[in-house]
């Protein structure tokens, strides 16, 4: 049976062959060919168009449009037991003279600030709910939902105007919730765009909230049991977040405030965790994880900070005894200030990196390809530079590097390719602490169970330590200016102590 319903006003318009619908003309078309279908259309506004096509059994569709300048709703359900609700599509009831829009687009004279919704469901027991309230401009809110799996749920709420949402769920038991704009009647949250695509083995969850201006969010999950949460706050502008997860039970969380923030997360392993928080302007974060069970966190506040984390660790060969949330690979980056730049790369197993920079123009690089390595870098000041490369093996955080630079234009380079054999000791460790200006330290450890300590509290000091033997210890303390120290150890059980300017 096919049911087609038109309002009496629209029938009259057809009889007189009017070229366009007059104000108040609504159009509703309902076609149902299956059993136990239910369709309810309630259009109390003007110029609304609704189309419902249900072809299988026990589907439910509800449309409520009450704007005065036009809304469009399209629902097609070909499966069984699906439910589609376009709960409310409203507008502010104004026609516009045409011209340039505040959002950067343009509209012709008399254009409608319509809400446009499309729901297509081809599986069974899917649920889709759309609420749109268009205000203050002639640029429409647009929502598209396509669900071809079973047991999926999609919810879209869009306020203000010029919002765009796309949800595509093609496997089973996925959930997507998108909220864009602020429902306060003002024109202060517009131009946001969200795209959610969920496939894989199903059971994925995506939660997107954008209440700023011209925010962009893209979530793609092709594994199973993944979770992605994106929050781009009101008052923010031009924030961008891109999340791609193809493993199982991956988790990604992005929280951005301020202007022109950028975050990219790509996780292809299983049980990965990525968290990004950015506040300020022009900050950039990139996280890529391909091993199982890696964990990455980025926290940036300020201006023009850049963070890059790449982890492909393969498994927990050593344990951190609960000190870190992951024993496979863990990277934490915190940058506060202006123009700080950090890079962390891990490709071994059980590597840990903690990096904090507070100041301006600081640069840090950590490259870990070994097993059981730990690097901690803390730089406070201006234009400090730190480079750490670890490729050896250790037991329980023994192969550790700690660098703290508090000053101006200090440089530290540490290269470790040796190994440690004693648990919870200082063997195969490097500690560099430079609090002056323009100090330069270089450490190369390639032996077994070596230890280096460098403290420079003056200015323009240079320290070099080369260790290739075993159980060697080097202690360098520079407390004045323009000192030079060089220590080379290639034997066994040697100890070198250098005090300059003390």
Buried (B, 14 or more C-beta within 10 A) or exposed (E): EEEEEBBEBBEEBEEEEEEEBEEEBBBBBBBBBBEEBEBEBEBEBBBBBBBBBBBBBBBBBBBBBBBBBBBBBBBBBBBBBBBBBBBBBBBBEEBBEEEEBEBEEEBEEEBBBBBBBBBBBBBBBBBBBBBBBBBBBBBBBBBBBBBBBBBBBBBBBBBBBBBBBBBBBBBBBBBBBBBBBBBEEEBBBBBBBBBBBBBBBBBBBBBBBBBBBBBBBBBBBBBBBBBBBBBBBBEBBBBBBBBBBBBBBBBBBBBBBBBBBBBBBBBBBBBBBBBBBBBBBBBBBBBBBBBBBBBBBBBBBBBBBBBBBBBBBBBBBBBBEEEBEBBBBBBBBBBBBBBBBBBBBBBBBBBBBBBBBBBBBBBBBBBBBBBBBBBBBBBBBBBBBBBBBBBBBBBBBBBBBBBBBBBBBBBBBBBBBBBBBBEEBBBBBBBBBBBBBBBBBBBBBBBBBBBBBBBBBBBBBBBBBBBBBBBBBBBBBBBBBEBEBEBBBEEEEBEBEBEBBE
